[in-house]
Amino acid sequence: MTGAWSRRAFLEQAENEVARHKRSGKPLSLALYDLDHFKSINDRHGHPQGDIVLKRTAATVTSAMRSGEILGRIGGEEFAILLPETDEAAAVVAVERYRQAIAAIEMENLTGCRISASFGIAAWDASHETVEAWMGRTDAALYRAKEMGRNRYDVARQDNDNNVGASQR
């Protein structure tokens, strides 16, 4: 529906990129995003309009992505972006570009609703991480971004056992 890879296909691609990263040593980052207040859009405007929002935001992010980046729909209104050859600092720049692009979407049928997204970002930690753990760290950063007001991102830090990130707008 959205043109994004399915969860299963995305996770397979993530495993492939991790294997490529291990061979090349080039950086690798992951971003998860969730549309803010999406349930209220569905409740207020109906599921068909919600589907249009999902398609439109996925298309907007896809058009802002660099070649080689991969968009997956993880579930509901949650998406993941695999950022090959991208370190944490460059991932932050990319995510801010995606966040601003989503916030600029205007939907004439959504009176009184602004579309925004919250993001979690994590660079691959090769020392001890699985793709599942990497997704978990990134999801925790996404959750913190939502807790801190939404329409922002949070970065998962590799060097912090408590996984406290550096929240940014």
CORNOR-V806813 format. One line per field, one symbol per residue. psi: psi as a letter, one per 40 degrees, with the letter a starting at -180 (. if undefined). burial: # if it has 9 or more other ideal C-beta (glycine too) atoms within 8 Angstrom, else .. Layout:
BEGIN
psi->???
burial->???
END
This chain:
BEGIN
psi->deeiiiddddddddddddddddddeiihiihiihhhfdddddddeidddddddddddddddddeiiheihhihdibehiihhgifhiddddddddddddddddehhhdeghehhhiiiiihhihgedeiidddddddddddddddddeeifiiihhhdehdefhahii.
burial->.#.##.#.###.###.##.##.....############..##..#...##############..#...######...#######.#.#.###.######.###.#.#..#..#.###########...#.#.###.##########.#.########.....#.#.##.
END
